[in-house]
Amino acid sequence: MSWTPLGPALLFCPADRPDRFAKAAAAADMVILDLEDGVNAGDRAVARAAVIENLLDPQRTILRVNPVDSADFGLDLEALDQTPYSLVMLAKTETGEQVDALAGRSVIALCETAKGVLESSAIAAAGPTIALMWGAEDLLASLGGRTSRDESGHYRDFARFARSQVLLSAREHARAAIDAIHLDIADTEGLRAEAQDAAASGFSATACIHPLQVEVVRAAYRPTDSEIEWAAGVLRAAVSEHGVFRYEGRMIDAPLLRQAEQILSSVGRLDD
């Protein structure tokens, strides 16, 4: 199932805070109403009621539900059935069969445990799956670790592996790939660097936890003026060339032409 987020900045919003729903939807490209970790267990009934009573645009709204093996999962689905929402983010996805439990809906599978990361290809292959996302902090907890980043603020090797594995699994099955949140809201430069790397690597979007992160992510995903100029120039030159040719000192072949097309295509999507 081919699906692309409506923009690169997806903003989480606790589902028990309906006062924030409209603001989050206005700030971001898409909003993720969170019934899982963003809500205390004792407040989830209130959160489900808020989701039902305070509807947003279904095309721009994702509902994160609790894991399939949790007591809350069935209750989340009952609430979901009382809304027009069809985009569902499944927390702590670990098998393709868990995704199949949401048949009839479009599922963003969140691979955030050791098993989920290692099973990400099978998860991506499941029929309802439209995208994969990964998460460092729950993954760290599943490993029994203490911090996901080193002293310099960079992800540790396990997290970089998981990020790459989820991206490759998503693209193997032509699914969208969503990069993890950046927890340090004040670290604008760190977020910018990670979002730029995500865009350059092939991620479709980055998840945000604060409205201040949205514009940083949007700017990071937009190709630079020099990248746009190069892509347009390469494609113009290719019209009169046959096979491999040289452009600005670089060998240009089919993979480079596809990269140029993707750059210009992303500009159109981000400028819409």
Secondary structure, DSSP 4 states (H G I P E B T S, - for coil): -----SSSEEEEEETT-HHHHHHHHHHSSEEEEESSTTS-GGGHHHHHHHHHHS---GGGEEEEE--TTSTHHHHHHHHHTTSS--EEEETT---HHHHHTTTTSEEEEEE-SHHHHHTHHHHHHSTTEEEEEE-HHHHHHHHT-S-SB-TTSPBPHHHHHHHHHHHHHHHHTT-EEEEPP-S-TT-HHHHHHHHHHHHHHT-SEEEESSGGGHHHHHHHHSPPHHHHHHHHHHHHHHTT--SSEEETTEEE-HHHHHHHHHHHHHHHHHH-
